[in-house]
């Protein structure tokens, strides 16, 4: 049975974890009237659409539809279930969790995975300094990784043994099922029998540590040229590779809101060893929107430090596209003197990398240089074609950038600055026209996609849904109205599934004399349903909150119910059919 918390406990938890202070520890908020706004941590955006409402202790994002209370925020941002999020906030506030019997199987397994990972990291690190880890230690020494960095990152060695880690961890009391859930142990089946083996063998080991200091995963590198070069932990209860970044637990501290984003573990370790302690890397996948969103919580500027080969430059272009949707300024480091930061620092020293970092191209400079490489600008045709392409891009920038880069291009290519600005002006006019044609439809489509994902029936019944919304908002603000409306207002009057469920929970709590603010409702609702409540609260200024408005909306729903019943008389019972027949005659 799921654990349920009393209203008094939820009140205490909410009052001790002010939603503004909790959320502002994850994202930057600024006040706008009575509310606060910021860039949403759940999707990429440039313009803040994430709003915190202190009066209702709720938040809602008008860009992606995420919403809820302080518990829901922690649940989503920390990837926890409801009870774990409550415990997280209770621990934060020093509140004792209530004693209760509940099914904590998932929470316990999550805890055991953390413990197994921590013990595995200790085992790998200790093995590095034994005969079994000699080859791995020699590899790190050849790569100039200092003893300080080995300790700092907790680097280790997986022995060339099929069962070394399994034997060590089972001796410590861990079950095979727990080790499989942690992806430390794997198995194959043959003739109905399972054969277990360590997930990592004969590898240099890189532990992945989350922002709370938990070891959540591992990366393992082979010692030869075999493929794949890296074996990484698969997604588990405590780890999703698309949501994490290697070394962000270190880089987030004292970074002046600047991050260096690299391709691999060794690049990050080399940079930290050289004093660039704000370097991070992805975890075996292409950069994801979730990782970009995570970076935006800790940085206003990111320097992309990818290999100069085609694969690396493709990754740069993809990363720039992702960061362009946020408020983070992206720059591109042009690597020279080595294929990666590790090699540059080993061969030329940290001063060389510092020089490359300081001269990194901003987004505009990088894109113009990529365009320039497509054309032979020494020829008239090449120069014209390049400038036409460059003008199209500069048309998407602000007036100051246009002026600066028009001047630079004019000096470089011996062309009139006014001619370039006129070309940009023409391109900007076309850009505005195209943008105005698509912007509204795209915005409407985005909202519809959100609505469709949360409640597919809503878009088909917008008039009905708005009437339902009005009733629900009014009841959330005026629970006392329910007694007068009860006889007319039944759950079968609601047509959209999410609103039907919300009404069921709200009415049940009102009848039980219990509170119906979002903090008390959320433990009885799914994430999607809680977001729907947050949306209602965010839009409550559109409702007059009067009994008369509720009654008018009930009439709308009753008329819709009659219309649907008339369309489907075969589905009605005899009594219902006679009742409908009588009511229709009265209307004549």
Secondary structure by P-SEA (a helix, b strand, c coil): ccccccaaaaaaaaaaccaaaaaaacbbbbbccccccccccccccccccccccccccccccccccccccaaaaaaacccccaaaaaaaaaaaaccccccccccaaaaaaaaaaaaaaaaaaaaaaaacccccaaaaaaaaaaacccaaaaaaaccccccccccaaaaaaaaacccaaaaaaaccccccccccbbbbbbcccccbbbbbbccccccccbbbbbcccccccbbbbccccccccccccccccccccccccbbbbbccaaaaaaaaaaccccccccccccccaaaaaaaaacccbbbbbccccaaaaaaaaaaaaaaaaccbbbbbbbccccccaaaaaacccaaaaaaaaaacccaaaaaaaaaaaacccccaaaaaaaaaaaaaaaccccaaaaaaaaaaaaaaccccaaaaaaaaaaaaaaaaaaaaacaaaaaaaaaaaaaaaacccccccaaaaaaaaaaaaaaaacccccccccccccccccccaaaaaaaaaaaaaaaaccccccccccccccaaaaaaaaaaaaacccccccaaaaaaaaaaaaaaaaaaaaaccccccaaaaaaaaaaaaaac
